[in-house]
Every structure is written in C-alpha cells, then in structure tokens.
C-alpha cells in the first residue's frame, strides 16, 4: 500500500530557480547580448551563402525585403 505525498503549500514548497535563471543559465545580460549578436552574424553568413546578392541589388530598395516577388 502506497501513501500519497504530502500536500504542497507555500510553507513546504522550496523555491527553485527563476525563469530568467533557467533561460540565461546564470549568464549576465551583457554577455547574453554579445552571444546573441555573434550567433546572429554567424547565421546570417551561413544562410547568406545561398542568396543571389547580385539579383537582390537589382531590385528597388522597397522590394528587397519581399520574398519571391
């Protein structure tokens, strides 16, 4: 025969890490922004290899941000 666990209430519940601590893994805000920027530049370079940049440059500026237009 098993017994039910004790009820959880504000007195018995232990406080775990905050959502920010879980997301940031303890990192500081400035370090996270630098990492985000580095990751964005690396991704842009990786995916930009498949872009026909000469074709993009031929388009008017207002049409450059549109896909398949």
Secondary structure, DSSP 8 states (H G I E B T S, - for coil): ---------TTT------HHHHHHTT--HHHHHHHHHHHHHHHHHHHHTTS-HHHHHHS-GGGTTSTT-
